[in-house]
Amino acid sequence: MRRKKKGLSLVIALLMAFTVAGCNFNSEQTNTQTPAPNNGNQTAEPTAGKKVLRIYDSDEIPTLDTAQVHEDVSFAVVNNTMEGLYRRDANSQPYLAMAEKHDMSPDGLVHTFKIRENAKWNNGEPVTAHDFEFAWKKVFQAAGHYSFMFETAAVLNSTAILKGEKKPEDLGVKALDDRTLEVKLEYPNPLLNQLLSFPTFFPQKKEFVESKKEKYGLEFDTVLYNGPFMLTEWKHDQGWKYEKNPNYWDKDKVKLDQIDAYVVKDVSTALTLYESGQIDRVELTSSFVDQYRDKEGFLTIKDPSIRFLRFNHTHPALGNVNIRRAINLAWDKQGLTDVILNDGATPLYGMVPGGFFFSPEGKDFRQLNGDINKGTVEQAQEFWKKGLQETGLSEVKVALNLADTDTQKKVGEYLKNQLEKNLPGFTLELKSVPTNQRLELEKAVNYDISLSSWGPDYSDPMTYIDMWVTGGSANRMKYSNAKYDEMVKQAKMETDMSKRFQMMLELEKMLLDQDVAVAPVYQEGLAVLQRPTVKDYVVLPTAPRYNYMWVDIAGQ
């Protein structure tokens, strides 16, 4: 699952107020300092008359190999430079992209795709069905981070391949000819079209990949592009440049000529660049929200990423449902989001966030299922007493693992203060650990409570619900409910969307109301400062989140 970078650490230095020296994408020179557009000159001749978007990211691109991408930076780049059978529109709905036609057998198990005749790579060569077959099988050969997405899509033999029972060559995908791709499924999957827009399902040209060997995906010119843009420069740890791809089949809808992206790891520096007119958009951390709330171009976006408390169900106290329920109820979520975070985040009383998914009748999942485990401190204290009696404990001392960022440390302090005040005999020790270490501790279930995050990989409640099946890779807390496991399996195979939706509502209540397996904390918010001239900058609810082909620059 994608990791969203919210806390950005300082790694660059300002040379003087509003002036940053750096690499110039319109120059042959390379500088090791922080990149800035045109060395501070917005109207340099090379970009005159062009529509240019200037953005930043907090990190270097790890790779452009779609078999290996697994985090936001790479997702953003490959989603704008490459494309699969489907692409998502501004409303996050899938539409045919590299494929111009999609036929399905009556039983929903065989899908045949006709590749567009004008689908081309940026070097002018055609995109073929063979490129898809090669790329999909390569994900398993390379042990790609998102190989499980083929199992989510129910592609034939994907589960057996992941278990080592079959080989990647047995995957249910086959190029029947240059323009015809056949995909076989284990069972009918109503999410298939949406999943096929994910980068793991993008094509790669075998001959080109093999010619680049270990360098593939590590430089701008060691990959081929079949999307709206192509990278024409990549200065490592400094930035990269997109240009409109003249061979893209839908190029007439692309409004931008160029995108300059810079590596800027500190929000305060990004704000300095924004105020001096050198970048067009900044994603704010909570400490800057009040300062810029009344500025032109300030807006907040409801983010479907969530934070929640993950409990070790083998712990002597935390294995008790009433103690977990008490911890869930004994603190003020509204105070956390309004005072501590102050960035558009909202209290969360379910696993599926608000505004994320709607029923076939157009009803919000979160509103339909209501606020689960919302109560008072007095109710929490009653559950606390009952839990202590059931476990024979008089006090509980546990540790909370959390990310070592300023924001998450503030959240931890708030939880500690609230829980220790409201639950007599409860002590919470805070342990700030790097994300990778926290994830390893979770995988080993070597923790008491972990403040975890989850961002959706596809637009369906199941991305939050199937995390908790027994032995699942995202479970990481020894929770198990056989009835839950069976209903998840049934819901995945259900093709009646209304019935499937109802099953997922019931599953969420089973997880949170009946079992209190985890404790939702908040739904994240995104506070943004964006130049008013930037139009139609869409942030999608699931990875990949950014698609620049609709962006326009007013007045250019």
Secondary structure as the mmCIF struct_conf table of DSSP 4:
data_model
#
loop_
_struct_conf.conf_type_id
_struct_conf.id
_struct_conf.beg_label_comp_id
_struct_conf.beg_label_asym_id
_struct_conf.beg_label_seq_id
_struct_conf.end_label_comp_id
_struct_conf.end_label_asym_id
_struct_conf.end_label_seq_id
BEND BEND1 GLY A 7 GLY A 7
BEND BEND2 LEU A 15 LEU A 15
STRN STRN1 MET A 16 MET A 16
TURN_TY1_P TURN_TY1_P1 ALA A 17 PHE A 18
STRN STRN2 THR A 19 THR A 19
TURN_TY1_P TURN_TY1_P2 PHE A 25 ASN A 26
BEND BEND3 SER A 27 GLU A 28
BEND BEND4 THR A 32 GLN A 33
HELX_RH_3T_P HELX_RH_3T_P1 PRO A 37 GLY A 40
TURN_TY1_P TURN_TY1_P3 GLN A 42 THR A 43
HELX_RH_3T_P HELX_RH_3T_P2 GLU A 45 THR A 47
TURN_TY1_P TURN_TY1_P4 ALA A 48 GLY A 49
BEND BEND5 LYS A 50 LYS A 50
STRN STRN3 VAL A 52 ASP A 57
BEND BEND6 SER A 58 ASP A 59
TURN_TY1_P TURN_TY1_P5 THR A 66 GLN A 68
BEND BEND7 GLU A 71 GLU A 71
HELX_RH_AL_P HELX_RH_AL_P1 ASP A 72 THR A 81
BEND BEND8 LEU A 85 LEU A 85
STRN STRN4 TYR A 86 ARG A 88
TURN_TY1_P TURN_TY1_P6 ALA A 90 ASN A 91
BEND BEND9 SER A 92 SER A 92
STRN STRN5 PRO A 94 LEU A 96
BEND BEND10 ALA A 97 MET A 98
STRN STRN6 ALA A 99 MET A 104
TURN_TY1_P TURN_TY1_P7 PRO A 106 ASP A 107
BEND BEND11 GLY A 108 GLY A 108
STRN STRN7 VAL A 110 ILE A 115
TURN_TY1_P TURN_TY1_P8 GLU A 117 ASN A 118
STRN STRN8 LYS A 120 LYS A 120
TURN_TY1_P TURN_TY1_P9 ASN A 122 ASN A 123
BEND BEND12 GLY A 124 GLY A 124
HELX_LH_PP_P HELX_LH_PP_P1 GLU A 125 GLU A 125
STRN STRN9 PRO A 126 PRO A 126
HELX_LH_PP_P HELX_LH_PP_P2 VAL A 127 VAL A 127
HELX_RH_AL_P HELX_RH_AL_P2 ALA A 129 GLN A 141
TURN_TY1_P TURN_TY1_P10 ALA A 142 ALA A 143
TURN_TY1_P TURN_TY1_P11 HIS A 145 SER A 147
HELX_RH_AL_P HELX_RH_AL_P3 PHE A 148 THR A 152
TURN_TY1_P TURN_TY1_P12 ALA A 153 ALA A 154
STRN STRN10 VAL A 155 VAL A 155
TURN_TY1_P TURN_TY1_P13 LEU A 156 ASN A 157
HELX_RH_AL_P HELX_RH_AL_P4 SER A 158 LEU A 162
TURN_TY1_P TURN_TY1_P14 LYS A 163 GLY A 164
BEND BEND13 GLU A 165 LYS A 166
HELX_RH_3T_P HELX_RH_3T_P3 PRO A 168 ASP A 170
BEND BEND14 LEU A 171 GLY A 172
STRN STRN11 VAL A 173 ASP A 177
TURN_TY1_P TURN_TY1_P15 ASP A 178 ARG A 179
STRN STRN12 THR A 180 LYS A 184
STRN STRN13 LEU A 185 LEU A 185
BEND BEND15 GLU A 186 TYR A 187
TURN_TY1_P TURN_TY1_P16 PRO A 190 LEU A 191
HELX_RH_AL_P HELX_RH_AL_P5 LEU A 192 LEU A 195
TURN_TY1_P TURN_TY1_P17 LEU A 196 SER A 197
BEND BEND16 PHE A 198 PHE A 198
HELX_RH_3T_P HELX_RH_3T_P4 PRO A 199 PHE A 201
HELX_RH_AL_P HELX_RH_AL_P6 LYS A 206 LYS A 212
HELX_RH_3T_P HELX_RH_3T_P5 LYS A 213 LYS A 215
TURN_TY1_P TURN_TY1_P18 TYR A 216 GLY A 217
BEND BEND17 LEU A 218 GLU A 219
TURN_TY1_P TURN_TY1_P19 PHE A 220 ASP A 221
BEND BEND18 THR A 222 VAL A 223
BEND BEND19 GLY A 227 PRO A 228
STRN STRN14 PHE A 229 LYS A 235
TURN_TY1_P TURN_TY1_P20 HIS A 236 GLN A 238
STRN STRN15 GLY A 239 LYS A 244
TURN_TY1_P TURN_TY1_P21 PRO A 246 ASN A 247
TURN_TY1_P TURN_TY1_P22 TRP A 249 ASP A 250
HELX_RH_3T_P HELX_RH_3T_P6 LYS A 251 LYS A 253
BEND BEND20 ASP A 257 ASP A 257
STRN STRN16 GLN A 258 VAL A 263
HELX_RH_AL_P HELX_RH_AL_P7 VAL A 267 GLU A 275
TURN_TY1_P TURN_TY1_P23 SER A 276 GLY A 277
BEND BEND21 GLN A 278 GLN A 278
BEND BEND22 ASP A 280 ASP A 280
STRN STRN17 ARG A 281 LEU A 284
HELX_LH_PP_P HELX_LH_PP_P3 THR A 285 THR A 285
HELX_RH_AL_P HELX_RH_AL_P8 SER A 286 TYR A 292
TURN_TY1_P TURN_TY1_P24 ARG A 293 ASP A 294
BEND BEND23 LYS A 295 LYS A 295
TURN_TY1_P TURN_TY1_P25 GLU A 296 GLY A 297
STRN STRN18 PHE A 298 PHE A 311
TURN_TY1_P TURN_TY1_P26 HIS A 313 THR A 314
BEND BEND24 HIS A 315 HIS A 315
TURN_TY1_P TURN_TY1_P27 PRO A 316 GLY A 319
BEND BEND25 ASN A 320 ASN A 320
HELX_RH_AL_P HELX_RH_AL_P9 VAL A 321 LEU A 329
BEND BEND26 ALA A 330 TRP A 331
HELX_RH_AL_P HELX_RH_AL_P10 LYS A 333 GLY A 335
HELX_RH_PI_P HELX_RH_PI_P1 LEU A 336 LEU A 341
BEND BEND27 ASP A 343 GLY A 344
STRN STRN19 THR A 346 PRO A 347
BEND BEND28 TYR A 349 VAL A 352
HELX_LH_PP_P HELX_LH_PP_P4 PRO A 353 PRO A 353
TURN_TY1_P TURN_TY1_P28 GLY A 354 GLY A 355
BEND BEND29 PHE A 356 PHE A 356
STRN STRN20 PHE A 358 PHE A 358
TURN_TY1_P TURN_TY1_P29 PRO A 360 GLU A 361
BEND BEND30 GLY A 362 GLY A 362
STRN STRN21 ASP A 364 ASP A 364
HELX_RH_AL_P HELX_RH_AL_P11 PHE A 365 ASN A 369
TURN_TY1_P TURN_TY1_P30 ILE A 372 ASN A 373
HELX_RH_AL_P HELX_RH_AL_P12 VAL A 377 THR A 391
TURN_TY1_P TURN_TY1_P31 GLY A 392 GLY A 392
BEND BEND31 SER A 394 SER A 394
STRN STRN22 VAL A 396 ALA A 403
BEND BEND32 ASP A 404 THR A 405
HELX_RH_AL_P HELX_RH_AL_P13 ASP A 406 ASN A 422
BEND BEND33 LEU A 423 LEU A 423
TURN_TY1_P TURN_TY1_P32 PRO A 424 GLY A 425
STRN STRN23 PHE A 426 VAL A 433
HELX_RH_AL_P HELX_RH_AL_P14 THR A 435 LYS A 443
TURN_TY1_P TURN_TY1_P33 ALA A 444 VAL A 445
BEND BEND34 ASP A 448 ASP A 448
STRN STRN24 ILE A 449 TRP A 454
BEND BEND35 ASP A 457 ASP A 460
TURN_TY1_P TURN_TY1_P34 PRO A 461 PRO A 461
HELX_RH_AL_P HELX_RH_AL_P15 MET A 462 ILE A 465
HELX_RH_3T_P HELX_RH_3T_P7 ASP A 466 TRP A 468
BEND BEND36 VAL A 469 VAL A 469
TURN_TY1_P TURN_TY1_P35 THR A 470 GLY A 471
TURN_TY1_P TURN_TY1_P36 SER A 473 ASN A 475
BEND BEND37 MET A 477 MET A 477
HELX_RH_AL_P HELX_RH_AL_P16 ALA A 482 MET A 493
HELX_RH_AL_P HELX_RH_AL_P17 MET A 497 LYS A 509
HELX_RH_PI_P HELX_RH_PI_P2 MET A 510 GLN A 514
BEND BEND38 ASP A 515 ASP A 515
STRN STRN25 VAL A 518 GLN A 530
TURN_TY1_P TURN_TY1_P37 PRO A 532 THR A 533
STRN STRN26 VAL A 534 LYS A 535
STRN STRN27 VAL A 539 VAL A 539
BEND BEND39 PRO A 541 PRO A 544
STRN STRN28 TYR A 546 TYR A 546
HELX_RH_3T_P HELX_RH_3T_P8 TYR A 548 TRP A 550
STRN STRN29 ASP A 552 ILE A 553
TURN_TY1_P TURN_TY1_P38 ALA A 554 GLY A 555
#
